Amino acid sequence: MNISVPRRVTAVAALAALALGGLTGTSATARPAEAAGAAAAPDISLTAVKQHLTDLQSIATANGGNRAHGRTGYKASIDFVKAKLDAAGYTTSLQTFTTSGATGYNLIADWPGGDPNQVLMAGSHLDSVSSGPGINDNGSGSAAILETALAVSRAGYQPSKHLRFAWWGAEELGLVGSKYYVNNLPTTERSKIKGYLNFDMIGSPNPGYFVYDDDPAIEQTFKSYFSGLGVPTEIETEGDGRSDHAPFKSAGVPVGGLFTGASRVKTSAQVSKWGGTATAFDRCYHSSCDTTSNINDTALDRNSDAVAHAIWTLSAGSTNPPTGKVFENTADVAVPDNGAAVTSTVNVTGVTGNAPGNLSVGVDIVHPYKGDLVVDLVAPDGSVYNLHNQTGGSADNIVQTYTVNASSEVANGAWKLRVQDRGPADVGYINAFKLTFP
């Protein structure tokens, strides 16, 4: 997060404005799109996000201890992210600019499809300060949107809006990269961006849970998600105007985002609310100790899932059904309340050799509180692949296609979808279970 731009505190938007619908076209009482029948966002793997952070740390270590603008570590970071997106099927482009006597880079990644006149954009700055590797600030946001972008690819997600992701350069020098991008967009292209989501420092070691209060619909999307987890939120003020959403907001684009705190001290009331200590949210802010040890896993996990939830909800689309050889069980299987695991079985026959590395697993579970559920794919030899592990809070139903690397498994045999309800007060059932072999 940049410190050179003065903080500007905005008033809290009136919740009554949510009735206008904003980006999502829903009222303040509407449930998230995934609960209303649209494709549900996948769980974002904390392990995968942390691996991206480990890779960024390695890049910094190999390049003088930082990933700052104009330094070799920043260009290596851009190349690292770009290679992953290129392999996942994104159309990527590098935008160059010059500041402080050095070339800077923005990385823009477009997911094919969606209405080009209705763009939903998510971004994070990828540069660090020169004094440290910048793993929370802002490897955390960069890694979360990278893994979300890769999840879009794995799901074959085809939303109605066009999805665009961005990694900004030279944010720490005054939002230079994002300002350059916005200022060089033709007016007609700017008007196509219907929402910009910013993620800057979302894994602070002594975290708070802060939501931008700029666009009411985007704000409510995030607040509803955290409410479903039972996690209270507050309006973000410490970074207001100090990160890459600011140029978009100034250009009239609806903006929103998440933040877990920087150099401000957590109050005693916030300690009571979120835990932690009455010290800085991030004691290593802009310091050499902002390493992979400077991350709160719970905050990073929750916020990464919230990134995906917002992108799936606000882009309002569906997942294309996979093509290939399909094996399906549509018999209902009751899931008892807070009880034993149950299974739905499909018997795979006539497939030569092993299962693929991209086995498509279609899950349709009707349940009023998916945060109670643990869902596993069990291979014929008993190997277990976890698909869903008590995430999503009070949102209902799991209707989703997962991709599993099952290449070590023999394809033919009895495959099982195993579901267990580990919470009280509600029941559901497995509606359908499907395997698709490409």
Number of C-alpha atoms within 10 A of each C-alpha: 27 22 15 12 15 11 14 11 12 14 9 13 14 9 13 10 14 23 15 14 15 17 18 20 13 16 17 18 10 17 16 25 23 23 18 14 13 18 23 27 27 24 22 23 16 18 11 14 23 22 15 22 25 17 16 31 25 17 22 26 16 14 17 16 20 28 32 29 25 20 18 16 27 26 20 17 22 21 13 15 19 22 12 15 21 13 11 16 15 21 15 18 15 16 15 14 16 14 13 10 7 10 15 24 23 23 22 21 23 19 21 16 13 18 14 15 15 17 23 24 23 25 25 31 31 34 34 32 23 20 16 24 33 34 37 33 34 26 34 31 30 30 28 31 26 25 24 27 24 19 21 22 18 18 20 17 22 22 24 18 22 23 26 21 22 25 27 27 32 29 27 27 20 17 25 20 28 26 20 18 18 17 14 11 11 9 11 9 13 18 16 16 22 22 27 23 23 26 30 29 30 32 33 30 25 25 28 27 25 22 23 27 24 21 21 25 28 27 22 23 24 24 22 22 24 21 13 17 16 11 16 16 18 13 20 22 20 17 22 20 20 23 23 30 28 18 22 21 18 13 14 14 19 21 28 25 26 25 26 26 27 27 14 14 16 22 14 14 10 19 16 11 14 17 14 17 16 16 15 20 23 26 18 21 24 24 17 16 16 27 23 21 10 20 23 17 15 14 20 26 20 22 27 28 23 26 26 23 25 23 22 27 24 24 25 19 20 19 16 13 13 17 10 11 12 14 17 17 17 14 13 15 16 17 24 18 16 16 13 11 16 18 20 23 21 18 15 19 11 9 13 9 12 13 20 19 15 16 19 25 22 20 22 17 24 20 22 17 24 23 22 23 26 18 22 19 23 18 20 17 11 12 13 14 16 13 21 19 15 17 19 27 18 20 23 22 25 28 21 20 29 20 19 18 13 18 14 12 18 17 23 17 17 16 24 23 27 21 25 21 25 16 16 12 9 14 18 21 18 25 19 20 24 21 25 20 19 14
